[in-house]
Amino acid sequence: MKDKDKDLIDGRIRHAWHRIYRLYNQRANSHGLTISTGFILMHIDREGSPSTTLGPRMGMEPTSLSRTIRSMEDQGWIKRVISEIDKRKVLIFLTPEGLLKRNLVRDFLREFNERLNENIPKKDLEGFFNTMNILDQVIDGVVNLDGK
């Protein structure tokens, strides 16, 4: 991280996210996954998920989501099933192989978060979450950048 970015809040967040992204990407690649496929695996409900709800839940564009879902289906990790209640809806379910992949992702995320929780004092963690909530409010325009 460049010295001039050390005092910029967004610079620190960007730096940390890039490091987390690289860590996630290395782990995902070692299991034949990508970060996108890992996030999708984590967001598919046991009772199936419409693909139209996955994109907004993960902040993923429809084109990227569609391409990734197609790839995951080709890999045999998910299957699409037409809803019996509403024939216009297609639900996405994990296959047994997809469930194994999701368990790998879940276990890694738990391990990583446990390591963070073990190394960050509770008070600092509470401050971090408060700061992130304020950041969301500033971005959403609830709090003005001048603090009013």
C-alpha positions as a Markdown table, in Angstrom:
| # | Residue | x | y | z |
|---|---|---|---|---|
| 1 | Met | 0.0 | 0.0 | 0.0 |
| 2 | Lys | 1.4 | 3.4 | -1.0 |
| 3 | Asp | 2.0 | 5.8 | 1.9 |
| 4 | Lys | -0.4 | 8.4 | 0.5 |
| 5 | Asp | -3.3 | 5.8 | 0.7 |
| 6 | Lys | -2.7 | 4.9 | 4.3 |
| 7 | Asp | -4.8 | 7.8 | 5.6 |
| 8 | Leu | -7.6 | 7.3 | 3.1 |
| 9 | Ile | -10.5 | 5.2 | 4.5 |
| 10 | Asp | -11.5 | 4.0 | 1.0 |
| 11 | Gly | -7.8 | 3.2 | 0.2 |
| 12 | Arg | -7.6 | 1.0 | 3.3 |
| 13 | Ile | -10.8 | -0.8 | 2.4 |
| 14 | Arg | -9.8 | -1.3 | -1.2 |
| 15 | His | -6.4 | -2.6 | -0.1 |
| 16 | Ala | -7.9 | -5.0 | 2.4 |
| 17 | Trp | -10.5 | -6.2 | -0.1 |
| 18 | His | -7.9 | -6.9 | -2.8 |
| 19 | Arg | -5.9 | -9.0 | -0.3 |
| 20 | Ile | -9.1 | -10.9 | 0.7 |
| 21 | Tyr | -10.0 | -11.3 | -2.9 |
| 22 | Arg | -6.6 | -12.8 | -3.8 |
| 23 | Leu | -6.9 | -15.2 | -0.8 |
| 24 | Tyr | -10.4 | -16.3 | -1.8 |
| 25 | Asn | -9.3 | -16.6 | -5.4 |
| 26 | Gln | -6.3 | -18.8 | -4.5 |
| 27 | Arg | -8.4 | -21.1 | -2.3 |
| 28 | Ala | -11.3 | -21.3 | -4.8 |
| 29 | Asn | -8.9 | -22.1 | -7.7 |
| 30 | Ser | -7.3 | -24.9 | -5.7 |
| 31 | His | -10.8 | -26.6 | -5.7 |
| 32 | Gly | -11.7 | -25.8 | -9.3 |
| 33 | Leu | -14.0 | -22.9 | -8.3 |
| 34 | Thr | -14.0 | -19.1 | -8.8 |
| 35 | Ile | -15.1 | -16.5 | -6.3 |
| 36 | Ser | -18.3 | -16.0 | -8.3 |
| 37 | Thr | -19.2 | -19.7 | -8.2 |
| 38 | Gly | -18.4 | -19.9 | -4.5 |
| 39 | Phe | -20.7 | -17.0 | -3.7 |
| 40 | Ile | -23.5 | -18.5 | -5.8 |
| 41 | Leu | -23.1 | -21.9 | -4.1 |
| 42 | Met | -23.5 | -20.1 | -0.8 |
| 43 | His | -26.6 | -18.3 | -1.8 |
| 44 | Ile | -28.7 | -21.2 | -3.2 |
| 45 | Asp | -31.4 | -22.1 | -0.8 |
| 46 | Arg | -32.1 | -25.8 | 0.1 |
| 47 | Glu | -35.6 | -25.4 | -1.3 |
| 48 | Gly | -34.2 | -23.9 | -4.5 |
| 49 | Ser | -33.5 | -20.3 | -5.5 |
| 50 | Pro | -34.8 | -18.4 | -8.5 |
| 51 | Ser | -31.9 | -17.1 | -10.5 |
| 52 | Thr | -33.6 | -13.7 | -10.6 |
| 53 | Thr | -33.0 | -13.4 | -6.8 |
| 54 | Leu | -29.4 | -14.5 | -6.8 |
| 55 | Gly | -28.0 | -11.5 | -8.7 |
| 56 | Pro | -29.4 | -8.8 | -6.5 |
| 57 | Arg | -28.5 | -10.8 | -3.3 |
| 58 | Met | -24.9 | -10.9 | -4.4 |
| 59 | Gly | -24.6 | -7.7 | -6.4 |
| 60 | Met | -23.9 | -9.6 | -9.6 |
| 61 | Glu | -25.0 | -8.4 | -13.1 |
| 62 | Pro | -27.5 | -10.6 | -14.9 |
| 63 | Thr | -25.2 | -11.3 | -17.8 |
| 64 | Ser | -22.3 | -12.5 | -15.6 |
| 65 | Leu | -24.8 | -14.5 | -13.4 |
| 66 | Ser | -26.3 | -16.2 | -16.4 |
| 67 | Arg | -22.9 | -17.2 | -17.8 |
| 68 | Thr | -21.7 | -18.4 | -14.4 |
| 69 | Ile | -24.9 | -20.4 | -13.7 |
| 70 | Arg | -24.6 | -22.0 | -17.2 |
| 71 | Ser | -21.0 | -23.0 | -16.4 |
| 72 | Met | -21.9 | -24.4 | -13.0 |
| 73 | Glu | -24.7 | -26.5 | -14.6 |
| 74 | Asp | -22.2 | -27.8 | -17.1 |
| 75 | Gln | -19.9 | -28.7 | -14.2 |
| 76 | Gly | -22.8 | -30.6 | -12.6 |
| 77 | Trp | -22.9 | -28.5 | -9.5 |
| 78 | Ile | -26.4 | -27.2 | -9.9 |
| 79 | Lys | -29.6 | -28.1 | -11.8 |
| 80 | Arg | -32.5 | -26.0 | -13.0 |
| 81 | Val | -36.0 | -27.2 | -12.2 |
| 82 | Ile | -39.2 | -25.6 | -13.4 |
| 83 | Ser | -41.4 | -24.6 | -10.5 |
| 84 | Glu | -44.5 | -26.8 | -10.1 |
| 85 | Ile | -46.4 | -23.8 | -8.6 |
| 86 | Asp | -45.5 | -21.2 | -11.3 |
| 87 | Lys | -44.3 | -22.7 | -14.6 |
| 88 | Arg | -42.7 | -19.3 | -15.5 |
| 89 | Lys | -40.2 | -19.7 | -12.6 |
| 90 | Val | -37.0 | -21.8 | -12.8 |
| 91 | Leu | -35.5 | -22.8 | -9.5 |
| 92 | Ile | -31.8 | -23.6 | -9.1 |
| 93 | Phe | -30.8 | -26.4 | -6.8 |
| 94 | Leu | -27.5 | -27.8 | -5.7 |
| 95 | Thr | -26.6 | -31.2 | -6.9 |
| 96 | Pro | -24.7 | -33.6 | -4.5 |
| 97 | Glu | -21.4 | -32.4 | -6.2 |
| 98 | Gly | -22.5 | -28.8 | -5.7 |
| 99 | Leu | -23.3 | -29.4 | -2.1 |
| 100 | Leu | -19.8 | -30.8 | -1.6 |
| 101 | Lys | -18.3 | -27.7 | -3.2 |
| 102 | Arg | -20.5 | -25.4 | -1.1 |
| 103 | Asn | -19.3 | -27.2 | 2.0 |
| 104 | Leu | -15.7 | -26.5 | 1.0 |
| 105 | Val | -16.5 | -22.8 | 0.6 |
| 106 | Arg | -18.5 | -22.7 | 3.8 |
| 107 | Asp | -15.7 | -24.4 | 5.8 |
| 108 | Phe | -13.1 | -22.0 | 4.4 |
| 109 | Leu | -15.3 | -18.9 | 5.2 |
| 110 | Arg | -15.9 | -20.2 | 8.7 |
| 111 | Glu | -12.2 | -20.9 | 9.2 |
| 112 | Phe | -11.2 | -17.4 | 7.9 |
| 113 | Asn | -13.8 | -15.6 | 10.0 |
| 114 | Glu | -12.8 | -17.6 | 13.1 |
| 115 | Arg | -9.1 | -16.6 | 12.6 |
| 116 | Leu | -10.3 | -12.9 | 12.3 |
| 117 | Asn | -12.4 | -13.2 | 15.4 |
| 118 | Glu | -9.5 | -14.8 | 17.4 |
| 119 | Asn | -7.2 | -12.0 | 16.4 |
| 120 | Ile | -9.4 | -8.9 | 16.6 |
| 121 | Pro | -10.5 | -7.7 | 20.0 |
| 122 | Lys | -14.3 | -7.7 | 20.5 |
| 123 | Lys | -14.3 | -3.9 | 21.1 |
| 124 | Asp | -12.4 | -3.3 | 17.8 |
| 125 | Leu | -14.8 | -5.6 | 15.9 |
| 126 | Glu | -17.8 | -3.7 | 17.2 |
| 127 | Gly | -16.1 | -0.5 | 16.1 |
| 128 | Phe | -15.5 | -2.0 | 12.7 |
| 129 | Phe | -19.1 | -3.0 | 12.2 |
| 130 | Asn | -20.3 | 0.4 | 13.4 |
| 131 | Thr | -17.9 | 2.1 | 10.9 |
| 132 | Met | -19.1 | -0.1 | 8.1 |
| 133 | Asn | -22.8 | 0.8 | 8.9 |
| 134 | Ile | -21.9 | 4.5 | 8.8 |
| 135 | Leu | -20.1 | 3.9 | 5.5 |
| 136 | Asp | -23.3 | 2.3 | 4.1 |
| 137 | Gln | -25.3 | 5.3 | 5.3 |
| 138 | Val | -22.9 | 7.8 | 3.7 |
| 139 | Ile | -23.0 | 5.8 | 0.4 |
| 140 | Asp | -26.8 | 5.6 | 0.6 |
| 141 | Gly | -27.0 | 9.4 | 1.2 |
| 142 | Val | -28.5 | 9.1 | 4.6 |
| 143 | Val | -25.5 | 10.9 | 6.1 |
| 144 | Asn | -24.0 | 13.8 | 4.2 |
| 145 | Leu | -20.3 | 13.8 | 3.6 |
| 146 | Asp | -20.0 | 17.0 | 5.7 |
| 147 | Gly | -21.4 | 15.1 | 8.7 |
| 148 | Lys | -24.8 | 16.8 | 8.9 |
